[in-house]
């Protein structure tokens, strides 16, 4: 396995862990007295600010930003606006839907992305990758199992969580196409590949501006004085970890391995969430959940191990993290 692909795998795993921590940070923030709309406004204000800070302190990243074509800038803005749909449905949904159930529902998106990639991106290649996807999805189902039937959440929250992976799948494919991905190669192999840092900064700040406009237009309590002190640790965690790190790492990782492979690798997210909940919240993992976690890992490892006779090296990508 070549180094750029290994870096891409690592970035996607980091992204999955970061996204999987979002609900863990959000719950204490909700309990401290803020709602999902305020949380999202601050999530993307923090994430966008950090993205621009990292971008502007690097000469190579600044050059990449200056060289972005107008069409790429406008598309990045559009992706940022569209990203509201996924984040709003998920974080509004988990105010009333258990995190374990939300994780089960959200992780229908890897097979959706795999199917969409058959037409719009680089598809999973060979029986091994599709088998790995099936194993990982089965692992997700088992890992988040054990939900009590008597704890059915309100239908409104449930429908919001169901909508989230559908909207997210479309965003992933659009972002992959924006990065240069085609049926023949991933985005980093494309001529004139987009700069991950610059695109991420534009997308995150656009989402943040949109949330703040909505809050201010509605007279929603969003200013610092409206945030209870006890909510700030959760707000910072959602903004830095589940916002800046998660989105930037996923975009840069998917640019190296492709949207379908990135979605498959992201199935480690619910495993991380369940383990973290066990450590931080004292929740116990049952035998079926442990089996599910093992299947997730088997699926991820299987998807990244080549068969005899397969090429061991991919073309050297144009883009490395932090470069044009």
ABEGO torsion letter per residue (X at the ends): XBAAAAAAAAAAAAAAAAAAAAAAAAAAAAAAGBBAAAAAAAAAAAAAAAAAAAAAABAAAAAAAAABBAAAAAAAAAAAAAAAAAAAAAAAAAAABBAAAAAAAAAAAAAAAAAAAAAABBBBBEAAAAAAAAAAAAAAAAAABGBBAAABBBAAAAAAAAAAAAAAAAAAAAAAAAAGBBAABBAAABBGBBBAAAAAAAAAAAAAAAAAAAAAAAGBBABAAABBAAAAAAAAAAAAAABAAAAAAAAAAAAAAEAAAAAAAAAAAAAAAAAAAAAAAGBBBBAAAAAAAAAAAAAAAAAABBBBGBBABBBBBABBBGBX
